[in-house]
């Protein structure tokens, strides 16, 4: 695989565009580098997976706080409800999983569950390697370090209870489907508060809930790890990226996506629709830079999503 520097050296057009865009922030520089590598090496995809249900209804972007007994998100007839776990020692709520870290953890869990076909996931080297792959460092300490945020959000996610409820209407009857799930009813986590080196995760494991395991391994949505690495700082960009590659999988003709409906299913709490639209457009610009196969056009009140190649090519059907 060619590096971004090698690609830019060979491409006068890319060098010119980069100079014209100056001055750039560090995150913009990294996005341009990632986009250059992906565009010049489209076949070097690195597969990761996300549960289909958690693409349709996403986690909170910001902390909902401890006053809510349950947090809900609706997408049409499908509703996701999350209840936080309880810390018996502190006699307090563990809190809701939110932001980018739980999303990256869910990518890791789903990818490992698909790969191993086992509910028990060993953290050790595999989790540390995954976090490094997406550009996070689980070995560094500090109050706002990746290691501290990983530890906190892992406890929130593993202790959470999720449920999916869906209204169903048929010709002569109506009803509802419901699935209550524990994310991980069993776990053993080892951390070093002063020196959270990679080795402290050795011996740590989680056992996914039976229904949660079945949900995340049934028709998971594939994504490109290179893209996750490039947009990892934005929960909205992560949500929109994996949603887009899921939506275009069976798309036969352009589909109009209204901003209002999309705002309802994404995990952010936006008081004003125009605020969401502004942030969503900014996220989509980032996504299209590193997912160039995605085709869309903006229209009044939303955008048209066109048939596009998925982020990861579907596996060939067996003869």
Backbone torsions as a table, in degrees:
resi	resn	phi	psi	omega
1	UNK	NA	134.3	178.1
2	UNK	-78.5	145.3	176.1
3	UNK	-80.0	166.6	178.6
4	UNK	-62.8	-38.4	179.9
5	UNK	-62.9	-42.2	178.5
6	UNK	-64.9	-39.4	179.5
7	UNK	-65.3	-45.7	-179.5
8	UNK	-64.4	-34.9	179.7
9	UNK	-65.2	-31.8	-178.5
10	UNK	-86.2	-15.0	-171.9
11	UNK	-117.3	100.3	177.1
12	UNK	-60.0	-35.0	-178.4
13	UNK	-64.2	-44.7	179.1
14	UNK	-65.2	-39.1	178.7
15	UNK	-63.4	-40.2	180.0
16	UNK	-65.2	-43.9	179.1
17	UNK	-63.0	-38.6	-178.8
18	UNK	-66.4	-41.3	178.4
19	UNK	-66.8	-39.3	-178.5
20	UNK	-65.7	-27.2	-176.9
21	UNK	-86.1	-6.0	-176.6
22	UNK	-67.0	150.6	-2.6
23	UNK	-81.8	143.8	-178.9
24	UNK	-110.3	150.5	173.3
25	UNK	-76.6	167.6	179.7
26	UNK	-63.2	-39.1	179.8
27	UNK	-67.4	-35.7	176.7
28	UNK	-67.4	-38.8	176.4
29	UNK	-59.7	-45.5	-179.3
30	UNK	-64.7	-38.5	179.5
31	UNK	-65.0	-42.4	178.3
32	UNK	-63.0	-42.3	177.9
33	UNK	-60.5	-46.8	-179.2
34	UNK	-63.5	-41.8	179.7
35	UNK	-62.6	-40.8	180.0
36	UNK	-62.8	-45.1	-179.4
37	UNK	-64.1	-45.2	-177.9
38	UNK	-65.4	-42.1	-179.0
39	UNK	-67.0	-35.2	-178.8
40	UNK	-86.2	-15.6	179.7
41	UNK	-131.8	61.8	-173.8
42	UNK	-64.5	-23.8	-177.0
43	UNK	-86.7	-8.7	-176.7
44	UNK	-88.5	51.2	-178.5
45	UNK	-73.6	152.6	177.3
46	UNK	-123.9	106.7	-169.8
47	UNK	-74.4	135.4	168.4
48	UNK	-136.0	164.1	-174.8
49	UNK	-134.1	150.4	175.0
50	UNK	-132.2	144.9	178.7
51	UNK	-63.2	136.9	-176.0
52	UNK	-60.6	-41.9	-179.0
53	UNK	-62.6	-34.6	-179.1
54	UNK	-83.1	-1.9	168.2
55	UNK	-88.2	-37.6	-179.4
56	UNK	-72.0	-37.7	176.2
57	UNK	-131.5	123.7	-170.1
58	UNK	-106.0	166.6	179.4
59	UNK	-71.7	166.3	175.7
60	UNK	-61.2	146.4	174.2
61	UNK	-83.7	-42.9	179.5
62	UNK	-114.9	167.0	-178.1
63	UNK	-68.0	118.5	178.1
64	UNK	-69.9	-12.1	-178.7
65	UNK	89.6	176.8	-175.6
66	UNK	-98.5	-2.2	-178.0
67	UNK	-81.0	-26.2	179.8
68	UNK	-75.0	131.7	174.4
69	UNK	-76.5	-29.6	179.3
70	UNK	-153.0	146.2	178.8
71	UNK	-113.3	134.1	-175.7
72	UNK	-126.1	153.6	175.4
73	UNK	-143.5	132.8	-176.3
74	UNK	-116.9	140.7	172.2
75	UNK	-135.2	97.2	-176.5
76	UNK	63.5	-120.2	-179.8
77	UNK	-90.6	-3.6	-178.3
78	UNK	-98.8	133.3	-179.9
79	UNK	-129.9	131.8	175.0
80	UNK	-103.2	132.1	175.4
81	UNK	-123.6	132.7	177.9
82	UNK	-121.0	132.1	173.4
83	UNK	-118.0	132.7	-178.4
84	UNK	-74.4	155.7	176.1
85	UNK	-78.1	177.2	-176.7
86	UNK	-124.4	132.3	177.3
87	UNK	-93.6	106.3	-176.2
88	UNK	-66.1	-35.7	-178.4
89	UNK	-66.3	-41.8	-179.5
90	UNK	-91.3	-9.0	-177.0
91	UNK	52.7	49.0	-176.7
92	UNK	-151.1	161.3	177.4
93	UNK	-66.3	141.0	174.8
94	UNK	-70.4	-30.6	179.7
95	UNK	103.6	164.3	-178.9
96	UNK	-84.8	142.9	169.6
97	UNK	-71.9	136.1	-178.2
98	UNK	-154.6	160.1	175.6
99	UNK	84.6	-158.4	-172.6
100	UNK	-80.6	-36.8	-173.5
101	UNK	-59.2	-48.7	178.4
102	UNK	-61.6	-32.5	177.4
103	UNK	-65.8	-43.9	177.8
104	UNK	-65.7	-37.3	176.0
105	UNK	-63.6	-39.8	178.4
106	UNK	-66.4	-37.1	173.2
107	UNK	-59.7	-45.1	-179.7
108	UNK	-64.2	-47.8	-179.9
109	UNK	-57.3	-48.0	-178.1
110	UNK	-65.2	-43.1	180.0
111	UNK	-62.9	-44.2	179.0
112	UNK	-66.6	-41.1	179.8
113	UNK	-65.0	-39.5	177.1
114	UNK	-66.1	-41.3	-176.9
115	UNK	-70.3	-45.7	-173.9
116	UNK	-91.4	-20.1	-175.7
117	UNK	55.9	37.9	-176.3
118	UNK	-136.6	138.8	178.8
119	UNK	-72.0	-26.7	179.6
120	UNK	-86.7	122.1	-179.2
121	UNK	-114.3	123.9	178.2
122	UNK	-85.2	127.0	-177.3
123	UNK	-76.8	-66.7	175.4
124	UNK	23.6	-128.1	-176.9
125	UNK	-68.7	-31.1	-172.2
126	UNK	-67.2	-42.8	179.3
127	UNK	-70.3	-45.1	179.7
128	UNK	-59.6	-41.0	179.8
129	UNK	-65.2	-40.2	179.7
130	UNK	-63.5	-47.0	-178.9
131	UNK	-60.7	-38.8	177.5
132	UNK	-68.1	-35.5	179.8
133	UNK	-61.3	-35.5	-179.8
134	UNK	-92.2	8.2	172.6
135	UNK	92.9	14.1	175.8
136	UNK	-105.4	154.5	-176.6
137	UNK	-119.8	104.4	-178.6
138	UNK	-78.2	2.0	-175.1
139	UNK	-99.9	-15.8	-176.3
140	UNK	-89.4	142.6	-179.7
141	UNK	-94.9	-173.9	-179.2
142	UNK	118.1	157.6	-175.3
143	UNK	-61.8	-39.1	-178.7
144	UNK	-110.5	25.2	-178.7
145	UNK	-71.5	161.6	176.0
146	UNK	-61.8	-35.3	-179.3
147	UNK	-64.4	-44.0	179.8
148	UNK	-66.0	-44.9	180.0
149	UNK	-64.8	-38.8	177.7
150	UNK	-61.8	-45.4	-179.3
151	UNK	-62.0	-46.7	-177.9
152	UNK	-65.2	-48.1	-176.5
153	UNK	-71.9	-27.7	175.7
154	UNK	-66.1	-42.6	177.8
155	UNK	-62.4	-41.5	179.2
156	UNK	-63.2	-44.9	-176.8
157	UNK	-69.6	-46.4	-175.8
158	UNK	-67.4	-27.2	-179.9
159	UNK	-90.8	-6.7	-176.6
160	UNK	-74.4	154.0	172.3
161	UNK	-115.8	128.2	-179.1
162	UNK	-115.9	147.2	174.4
163	UNK	-141.3	142.0	174.9
164	UNK	-113.9	132.4	178.5
165	UNK	-129.3	135.3	-177.7
166	UNK	-138.0	128.9	174.9
167	UNK	-79.4	137.8	-176.9
168	UNK	-128.1	129.8	176.6
169	UNK	-124.6	125.8	174.9
170	UNK	-118.0	-177.7	-171.7
171	UNK	-58.4	-45.1	-174.8
172	UNK	-119.9	12.1	-179.0
173	UNK	-159.0	164.5	175.7
174	UNK	-143.9	156.0	-178.2
175	UNK	-169.5	-158.7	179.6
176	UNK	-148.6	148.6	174.0
177	UNK	-107.7	146.6	-177.9
178	UNK	-144.4	137.9	177.1
179	UNK	-138.3	111.4	176.8
180	UNK	-97.7	134.4	-173.8
181	UNK	-138.0	139.3	164.1
182	UNK	-91.9	133.6	-179.6
183	UNK	-65.7	-51.3	-178.0
184	UNK	-149.2	93.5	-178.7
185	UNK	-68.0	-14.0	179.7
186	UNK	-138.9	135.5	176.0
187	UNK	-158.4	158.5	173.6
188	UNK	-141.1	113.5	-173.9
189	UNK	-119.9	130.2	179.0
190	UNK	-117.8	126.9	-178.9
191	UNK	-134.8	152.2	172.6
192	UNK	-110.7	110.1	-177.0
193	UNK	-58.7	-35.9	-175.7
194	UNK	-89.9	-32.2	-174.3
195	UNK	-140.3	76.7	-174.8
196	UNK	-76.3	64.1	179.1
197	UNK	-70.9	163.8	-178.7
198	UNK	-55.5	-37.8	-175.8
199	UNK	-64.4	-20.3	-178.7
200	UNK	-68.1	-18.3	178.1
201	UNK	-79.5	-13.2	179.7
202	UNK	-62.6	135.9	-176.4
203	UNK	88.7	-9.4	177.3
204	UNK	-85.0	144.1	179.3
205	UNK	-153.9	161.7	171.6
206	UNK	-131.8	146.2	173.7
207	UNK	-114.2	113.5	-177.8
208	UNK	-70.1	146.3	175.0
209	UNK	-60.6	146.9	-175.6
210	UNK	-57.0	-49.7	-178.0
211	UNK	-70.3	-34.9	177.6
212	UNK	-64.8	-43.5	178.2
213	UNK	-59.7	-45.7	179.7
214	UNK	-63.4	-38.5	-177.6
215	UNK	-67.7	-43.1	-174.6
216	UNK	-79.3	-18.3	-179.8
217	UNK	-99.7	-5.8	178.1
218	UNK	-87.7	108.8	178.6
219	UNK	53.8	55.0	178.5
220	UNK	-67.6	153.9	-178.7
221	UNK	-90.8	122.2	179.7
222	UNK	-79.4	146.0	178.5
223	UNK	-139.8	163.5	-179.7
224	UNK	-97.1	120.6	-179.5
225	UNK	-57.0	-32.3	-179.4
226	UNK	-62.8	-36.4	178.5
227	UNK	-71.9	-43.1	177.8
228	UNK	-56.3	-40.8	-179.6
229	UNK	-63.6	-35.7	-176.0
230	UNK	-77.3	-28.5	-173.9
231	UNK	-117.6	18.9	-170.3
232	UNK	-63.4	-18.1	-176.8
233	UNK	-84.2	-7.0	-176.7
234	UNK	-119.6	111.6	177.2
235	UNK	-61.9	-35.7	179.1
236	UNK	-66.2	-41.7	178.5
237	UNK	-64.6	-40.7	176.8
238	UNK	-60.8	-44.4	-179.9
239	UNK	-63.9	-47.8	-176.8
240	UNK	-67.3	-35.9	-179.9
241	UNK	-63.4	-52.8	-176.2
242	UNK	-71.4	-30.3	174.5
243	UNK	-63.9	-42.6	-177.2
244	UNK	-64.7	-45.6	-178.9
245	UNK	-68.8	-27.1	174.1
246	UNK	-71.7	-42.6	-176.9
247	UNK	-67.7	-37.1	-176.1
248	UNK	-79.7	-7.9	-175.5
249	UNK	-58.0	-44.0	-178.8
250	UNK	-115.4	16.6	-177.3
251	UNK	-73.7	122.9	-179.3
252	UNK	-101.9	-24.5	-179.2
253	UNK	-145.1	162.6	-179.8
254	UNK	-56.8	139.6	179.0
255	UNK	-119.7	133.2	177.8
256	UNK	-86.1	127.0	-178.5
257	UNK	-111.3	106.3	178.7
258	UNK	-72.6	140.6	179.6
259	UNK	-58.7	-40.1	-176.1
260	UNK	-61.4	-45.3	179.5
261	UNK	-66.8	-39.0	180.0
262	UNK	-67.0	-38.7	178.6
263	UNK	-61.4	-35.5	-178.5
264	UNK	-67.1	-31.6	-175.5
265	UNK	-94.2	-17.8	178.1
266	UNK	-77.0	157.1	-170.6
267	UNK	-77.5	-0.2	-178.3
268	UNK	-86.8	153.9	175.1
269	UNK	-104.5	105.2	-177.2
270	UNK	-115.1	122.2	-179.9
271	UNK	-73.1	-31.1	-177.6
272	UNK	-122.9	136.7	-178.4
273	UNK	-64.6	-36.7	-177.9
274	UNK	-66.5	-29.4	176.0
275	UNK	-66.6	-43.2	177.5
276	UNK	-63.3	-44.9	-178.4
277	UNK	-58.4	-43.9	179.4
278	UNK	-61.1	-46.1	-178.8
279	UNK	-70.0	-37.4	-179.7
280	UNK	-66.5	-41.1	178.2
281	UNK	-63.3	-40.7	178.2
282	UNK	-63.4	-41.3	178.4
283	UNK	-66.1	-41.0	180.0
284	UNK	-65.8	-32.3	175.9
285	UNK	-63.0	-43.2	177.5
286	UNK	-62.9	-44.3	-177.3
287	UNK	-63.1	-44.0	-178.0
288	UNK	-67.3	-25.3	177.3
289	UNK	-66.7	-36.9	-177.0
290	UNK	-106.2	-4.3	175.7
291	UNK	-129.8	68.7	-171.5
292	UNK	-64.5	-18.6	179.9
293	UNK	-73.6	-14.8	-178.4
294	UNK	-72.7	127.7	-178.0
295	UNK	-117.4	125.3	176.2
296	UNK	-152.7	155.1	177.0
297	UNK	-133.1	136.4	179.4
298	UNK	-79.8	143.5	176.5
299	UNK	-137.0	-174.7	-179.6
300	UNK	-71.2	120.0	176.7
301	UNK	79.4	8.0	-179.6
302	UNK	170.5	-151.8	178.5
303	UNK	-149.6	157.9	177.2
304	UNK	-97.0	123.0	176.1
305	UNK	-96.6	122.6	-175.7
306	UNK	-99.2	154.7	173.7
307	UNK	-52.4	128.7	-175.1
308	UNK	-142.7	164.7	171.9
309	UNK	-69.7	142.1	175.9
310	UNK	-71.8	163.3	-179.0
311	UNK	-62.4	-36.1	176.3
312	UNK	-121.3	131.1	-179.8
313	UNK	-63.2	134.4	178.9
314	UNK	-59.3	147.5	178.1
315	UNK	-66.6	140.4	179.7
316	UNK	-63.5	142.5	179.5
317	UNK	-70.3	141.7	179.5
318	UNK	-73.8	143.3	-178.8
319	UNK	-73.0	NA	NA
